[in-house]
Amino acid sequence: MKNLISILFVALSFYSCTDISDDNVQNCGSITNVAYESFSYCGVLKENPKQYSFVILNSSEDVQKIFTTCQTVDVALPDFTQKRILGIYAGPKPTSGYAIKIQSVVEDDCQIVVEYLEKVPKKDEVVTTVITYPADYVILPKSNKPILFKEVNQINDYVVMGTYFGECSGTDCQQFFRIENNKVLHYLKVNYDSYDFNQYNYKALGFKDDFAAFLLKIPTEIKNLKGQTKTFGSPDSHDQGGIYFEWSQGGIVTKIYLDADNSTDQTQNVILFKKVIQDKIAELKTKS
């Protein structure tokens, strides 16, 4: 592990490749989202990191060097001819309640920038007095560009939308997406009636949606529910499925469960917005 994790992790702000004081000006082009996905592994690190650091794994042999062998779980590794694994480590922490999380990955023609969030326990949070080693992993496309890191604030403005069916089999039963100002996530293998999305793996799509334009389509009666949870009709009561909508405004979360049927408690504006959600999910599926 020492060889793989020897690069000191440095939190850097995004910088431009264009140096106006240099005669050899390099134009780095526009910034675009990198299509990446979360990664979790059943093995544990053979050696815990002693400081902020990161690691890049380019082969199954690299994985075996730093992780113990998985005994009971068969984890699919990425195609290392096209992909690589990036791990980010926060170093030792004195209690539970700490976390480090990759928020987004962007690139231009010069470099890749990984934006990450660090979480510390709240004052009233119950923690365990045990040394922890927060880490996060993602799968990235292969690239020779240098990687920079930037600490960012938690994203508190987003929407999550999805369709669900209890009596259904296959990949289309549970389709859930999260739209933020700068990226879109596709949640993978979401369990029926279990919509804490922090527990699920995801794919970050390589584009950004028009988040502001979508918010304009939310009807007033749903906006007025700020911070509440409401169910319209009887979703999935006769295997007709349901539509889920979650909206966070500055961390205040509103949750809506919509009957796929046009129930009597759904106004015309709510029915129209339900169609907006369904159309958006269908659009995002084509980009996943």
N, C-alpha and C positions, 0 to 999 in steps of 0.2 A: 504493500500500500504506500510505502514511503516514496517510491518512485513515481507512483501515479498521482499522488496528492501533494507533491512538493511545491506546486505553484501557489504562491501566496495569493489569497483572495483579496482583491482591493475594490472597495465600493467607489466607483467613479461616476460622475455625472456624464451625460451624453455630450460628446464633443463633435465638432465638425472637422472633416478632413480638409477643409479649405482653409489654408493659412494665408491671409492677405499680405503678410509680410514676406512671404516666400515667393521667389520668382517662378518656382515650379509649382503652380497652383494645381491642386488635384480636386476635381469635381466628383464628389461621392454620390451624386444622384439623389433620387427621392428615397424616403424612408418607407419601407413596406413591412407588413406583418409576416412573420415566419410561421408556417404551419408546423405545429409541434403537438405532442401529446404527453399526458402524464405517464409515469412509470412507477410501479411498486414491485418490490422483490421480497420473497419470503425469507431469504438469507439475511444474516446480520453482518455488520462490518467486523472484520477480523481485528481491526485496530481503530479505536475511536479518534476522530480528529481533535487535535489540541488547540486549534485556532480556526478562525474564519478561513475557509478554503473551498476549492472546487476541484472536481475530477471529471475527466472525459474518458469514457470507455468506448473503445473502437472495435472490440471483439468479445466473443464469449470467454476467451482466455483472460481478458482484462477483468471481466465480471468475477471469474473464479479467483483471481488474485486478491480481491478486496472483500469478497463476501464469503461467508460460510456456505456450504452446500445445502440446498433445499432438500429436505428429507421426504416430505409428503405432498408438496404442491408442485405441480409442473407449470412453471411460468414461461410463457412464450417470450423469447428475446427478439429484439428487432432484427431486421435484415441488415447486418453490419456492412454490407456492400453499399447500402444507400443511406443508412442511419447511424446515429451514435447516441450514447446516453450521457447526459450532463447531470452531475450531482452537485448540490450546493450545501455547505455545512456551516452552521452557526457556532461551532465549538461547544465546549462544556458549559452547561447552565446549572445553577444551584438547586433548582426545583422543577417540578412539572409546570405546565402552563405556558412554556415558551414554544415558539414555532418559527420556522422560516418557510416562505412560500414564493415560488416563482409566479409573478403576476402576468408577465407578457414577454415576448421575444420579438424584437424588430431588427431590421438590418437595412443597410444601404450598400453601395458598391464597395465600401471600405471596411466595414466592421459589423459585428453582431452585438446588440445590446440586450442584456438580460435584466429585466426590471424585477426586483424582488421586494417582498414585504417581510418585516420581522415583527412578530407578536410577542409581547411580554404579558405576564399575568396582571390582571386588574387588581386593585387594592383589596376588593372584597372577594376575590376568587379563591376558592379552596384548592390548595396545591399540596403535593406530596414532596417532602424533603428528601429528594433523591437526585443525584446528578443525571441530567438528561443531555442528549446530543441531537438537537433538532436538525433535520435534513429534508431536502426535497429533490426529486429526480424528474427529468423530462427526457423525451426522445426527440432529437433534432435531426434535420437533414445533415449529411456530410458537407463540410465546408472548410476551406483553408483560411477564412477570415479570422482576425483576432476577435476575442470575446471580451467585452467590457461589462461591468455590472453597475447598476444604479438602484439605490434604495428609493422606494416610492411609498406613498401613503396607501392605506387600504381603500379599495374601491367600494363606495357605499351607494352608488347610483347604478342600477341595472334592472333588467327584467329577465325573468325565467318563464318560458312557456313550453307547454307540452301536451301531448295527447296520450291517453291511457285506456286500456281495456283489461278487465279482469279475466275474462274467458277468451284468451287469445294466445297464440303461440307464434314465434318468429320475431324478427328484428324490428318490425314496424309497430308492434304493440305499444311500446313505450318510447316515444320520441321527445326528447327534452333539449332545449337550447337556452343558452344565456347570452343576452346581448348587452354589451357595454358600449361606452362611447368610442373605444378604440379597438375592440375585438369581439369575436363571437366564439363561444364554446359549445361543443356538442357533447352532452353527458352520455356515458356509455353504460349499458346494462343497468338501467334504473329499475329498482324494485317497485312493484305495484304498491301504492299507498304508503310509500316511504320516501318522502320528498325533502330530506335533509341532504342537499347536494354537495356538502363538503366531504361526504363519504365516497363519492363516486369518481372513477377515472373519467378522463375527458380528452377530447381532441380540440385544439385551438385551430380554427379555420384561418386560411391565409388571406383574409380580407377583413374589412370592417364594414358594418352595416350603418345605415343612417339612423342612429339611435334617437336623435332629436326629432326627426320626422315621425318615427313610430310613436313617440310619447304624445304627439299632437292628436293621435287617433284614439287615445283612451277617453271614453265618455265621462262626462262630469259625475255621474252617479257612482262610478268606480273610483274616480279621484277623491270623492267625498268620503270614501271608506278608509281613508288614510290610517294605517296601523291596525286595521281589523281583518278578520277572516270571514268570508261569506260564501255560501253555497247557493247556486241558482238551480232550481229543479231537483232532480234525483239522479245525479250522474251515475252511469253504469248500472242502474237498478235492474235493467232487463238486457244486459250485455250490449248496450248501445254505445258504451264508452263515455269518456268525459274529457274536458279541456281544463288544463291547469294554467293559472297565471299568477305570477309572483312579481311584485314591484317594490323595489327598495328605493326610497327617497331619503338620502342622507342617513341611511341605516334604519329608517322606520319602514317596516315591511308590511305590505298589504298582500293577502292571499285570496284568490278567487277560484272556486271550483264551479265549472259550467257544465250543465247537462248538454250532451250532444244534440238532444231534441230541443226544439224551441218551446220551452216550458212557459207557463202563463206568467211567471214572475220575471221573465226576461223581457225588458222593454225592447222596442225596435232598435234603439241605439246599442244596447247590449248585444243583441243578435248580430248587428252589423259588425261590432267589434270582435265577436266570436269568429266571424268569417275572416276578419283581418288576421287574427291569430292563426287560424287554420291555413290561410294562404301563405303566411310568413313561414310557418313550419315546413310546408311543402317546398317553398323556395330554398330554405336552408338545407333541406335534405339533399337537394341537387348539388350543393356546394361542399358536402361533407366528404 
